[in-house]
């Protein structure tokens, strides 16, 4: 008895019956007549099955009380209900069990869930269909607009010449040929750069070997009878830090020559390129000078990091008669091309863009003078890699002019003590001046940049020079006395005229221009 009652409780048939009634109530007005009758029959069938189980439980409960167990309750409560026909229902087979009811309830719940999922999917599909129709309408509208524009363009281009298929094929063939030529030229350019580096390295080696040969062939430097100490001195390599090192002398001389060539040729080429984008001659000179400054600053920092890395790697396995610093410098002398040139060029370009004293058109960039920047970075790295490095002097606008470091430009104010701007840096080795630079002196140089430029300033000689005149150097202008007038006796003096001509020719030869 207790087991049957427990199973009936676990099935929760009355909750299922209540759930079905609620769903029927919610869907009553949208269901058809057949669907409502089917729902009602389903509820009646479930109710009849529950009644059958309750009658079975009532008979089991009455049987526990004997033959007349529960008779009073049955007569008082159940028989009046039976007489009114309230429990009349469809007959149920005797083999109906609680398991059948549970399966029926589970199937009903599953069917309802499937129906709900189907309704939700239908709603989602309807929404997607509506959005797709909207997009299709928009695309159709855009297609109509594009079609109208195409028709208008077609009508406008009726009188213009149209390429035929043969012309298109010919142009494509020319394009392929041009692309192949460009690829070949790029390959040849890389090979030329490699050959130039090899030739430069071979020339340096030849010069070094020649210097060593001269040193060995000099009779005063070697004793007539070779001693043990002289043999040891010849067998041991010379220190790269001595002043008379052949490698140092040869490379230093080559770099100084390259420094002069850059002033005489590369600088003027860069000025020609900058003149296409800006007519401000003084600003272009400032840009070229800033390229040299930033190239040396960037290269020195990169070389310091490179030398530190080489020193840390060689310190692990270094053995030998030479010191660690000598071994590091010897490795640097043998591997002068191990540096990241594109990174140096990028750092210089970023430094130029951050410089507030420079002006350049907004639609252009400093990469137009990238060849000059590359050569400046190469030169700065090679000078930093020397055992006795070469460097440029620190310079700034508005500083006091120094005759030991700079020479005045041809358009400078020779009586002005301050530097308006620099044209070329001064090359130094420690505190020793190797080559003078060039600067422009003006009165009130510190205030020139803060004042607004007058219209007459754009017609200064430095800006109105033609490219051919800019590449040639004229002699120094006449000297003026303090009254502002030229001195006639100086102009008529043959000795002073001849000395002035010698000075001019010397300056021209120093600039790399032949008279």
Secondary structure as GFF3:
##gff-version 3
##sequence-region A 1 515
A	DSSP	alpha_helix	2	11	.	.	.	ID=ss1
A	DSSP	alpha_helix	13	27	.	.	.	ID=ss2
A	DSSP	alpha_helix	33	63	.	.	.	ID=ss3
A	DSSP	alpha_helix	71	73	.	.	.	ID=ss4
A	DSSP	pi_helix	74	78	.	.	.	ID=ss5
A	DSSP	alpha_helix	79	83	.	.	.	ID=ss6
A	DSSP	alpha_helix	98	156	.	.	.	ID=ss7
A	DSSP	alpha_helix	165	217	.	.	.	ID=ss8
A	DSSP	alpha_helix	228	235	.	.	.	ID=ss9
A	DSSP	alpha_helix	246	261	.	.	.	ID=ss10
A	DSSP	pi_helix	262	266	.	.	.	ID=ss11
A	DSSP	alpha_helix	267	275	.	.	.	ID=ss12
A	DSSP	alpha_helix	281	317	.	.	.	ID=ss13
A	DSSP	alpha_helix	324	334	.	.	.	ID=ss14
A	DSSP	alpha_helix	341	354	.	.	.	ID=ss15
A	DSSP	three_ten_helix	366	369	.	.	.	ID=ss16
A	DSSP	alpha_helix	370	384	.	.	.	ID=ss17
A	DSSP	beta_strand	391	392	.	.	.	ID=ss18
A	DSSP	beta_strand	406	408	.	.	.	ID=ss19
A	DSSP	beta_strand	419	424	.	.	.	ID=ss20
A	DSSP	beta_strand	427	429	.	.	.	ID=ss21
A	DSSP	beta_strand	432	435	.	.	.	ID=ss22
A	DSSP	beta_strand	437	441	.	.	.	ID=ss23
A	DSSP	alpha_helix	445	448	.	.	.	ID=ss24
A	DSSP	three_ten_helix	455	459	.	.	.	ID=ss25
A	DSSP	alpha_helix	461	464	.	.	.	ID=ss26
A	DSSP	alpha_helix	467	471	.	.	.	ID=ss27
A	DSSP	alpha_helix	488	492	.	.	.	ID=ss28
A	DSSP	alpha_helix	494	511	.	.	.	ID=ss29
###
